[in-house]
Amino acid sequence: MSDFVAPWWLRNPHAQTVWGRIARPRRMVETRRESVTTPDGDELLLDHVGPAVGPAVEPARPAALDGQASASSSAQSPHFILMHGLEGSSNSVYMQGVLSIIARAGHSATAINFRSCARHPRSVFRELPNRRPRFYHSGETGDFDFIVRRLDRPLLAFGASLGGNVLLKWLGENPEQTWVKCAATISTPYDLGAGAAYLEKGAGPFYVARFLSSLKKKVQRMKSEFPDAPVDLDAALRAKTFRAFDDAATAPLHGFRDAEDYYTSSSSIHFLGRIRVPTLCVNAVDDPFLPPPVLERAKSVASPSVELVTTERGGHVGFVEGTPWRATYWAEELVVRWLLRCGS
């Protein structure tokens, strides 16, 4: 499965990383939006594709609360559940790509928009206000767990980048669960501390500045809505690295001592050994968001249920093939095919 070959015109890892975000449409598939109130009174927006999913509009039945899918749901065909990356949404091009492949195959899916990430389809800058003084982060698995229980049916799970880290961590935290039958990820960072340090070098600050631009706006807005939120706003607005921002905002908002505590507690590399469901993880060695040695460490600690596929090139959530006029996205096609085979 690691037969990806970058085309001659797109062999640079940064070109692989940004190509799709420039060249692909953000509305490749029609979705049905649903607003869900979380147990703590916040809001999640879900985008559904394909046939109606039934239990998604009703609370999970008590029988499902012990980690076992209910008898009625076990007879249903698998349903896809997707999570996006940092500052993404269901309208991110890689999410739209995976959703369109699922839709073409005639299957249903639910894409979770993390808190504060439900963006208007025609503008990446319009966002919903917060109901609670918190956001999402790389180790926040509670919202995913809530939606899994709410869907209460066999699931095929997919996560990209940060969403992949959340998915793998949840699978390791819940090795006995029976809802998710198979899982797949693309460009998971695995070790958040190592990734943050790696992004302080080379072209890393370019990517970090892009993410911090929107994160700072969110923190500033949230602090105005919740003046008592435990954020060092001045330090967050001055931050030029993920570690500085996470020290000032992410960690205190979500109950961590500091960025190091957040990275250690949330990195999926510490949970790979506990995963029991078949899981495919796809990464590129030239990913500008992650030092290559982390991939070898991930392989060394992963359980036999986890298959890590690495390619020489592909960038971060790139894996672009074909020509400039007819580009295809190898990893997206691969994970959907693999999940369907695994879940059949």
HELIX and SHEET records of a PDB file:
HELIX    1   1 PRO A   13  ALA A   23  1                                  11    
HELIX    2   2 PRO A   55  VAL A   57  5                                   3    
HELIX    3   3 PRO A   62  ASP A   66  5                                   5    
HELIX    4   4 ALA A   71  SER A   74  1                                   4    
HELIX    5   5 VAL A   93  ARG A  104  1                                  12    
HELIX    6   6 GLY A  142  LEU A  151  1                                  10    
HELIX    7   7 LEU A  162  GLU A  173  1                                  12    
HELIX    8   8 LEU A  192  TYR A  198  1                                   7    
HELIX    9   9 GLY A  204  GLU A  225  1                                  22    
HELIX   10  10 LEU A  233  ARG A  238  1                                   6    
HELIX   11  11 PHE A  242  PHE A  245  1                                   4    
HELIX   12  12 ASP A  246  THR A  250  3                                   5    
HELIX   13  13 ALA A  251  LEU A  253  1                                   3    
HELIX   14  14 ALA A  259  SER A  266  1                                   8    
HELIX   15  15 SER A  268  HIS A  270  5                                   3    
HELIX   16  16 LEU A  272  ARG A  274  5                                   3    
HELIX   17  17 PRO A  293  VAL A  301  1                                   9    
HELIX   18  18 TRP A  330  GLY A  343  1                                  14    
SHEET    1   A 8 ARG A  32  THR A  37  0                                        
SHEET    2   A 8 GLU A  43  VAL A  49 -1                                        
SHEET    3   A 8 ALA A 109  ASN A 113 -1                                        
SHEET    4   A 8 HIS A  79  MET A  83  1                                        
SHEET    5   A 8 LEU A 155  ALA A 160  1                                        
SHEET    6   A 8 VAL A 180  ILE A 186  1                                        
SHEET    7   A 8 THR A 279  ALA A 284  1                                        
SHEET    8   A 8 VAL A 306  THR A 311  1                                        
SHEET    1   B 2 VAL A 320  THR A 323  0                                        
SHEET    2   B 2 ARG A 326  TYR A 329 -1                                        
END                                                                             
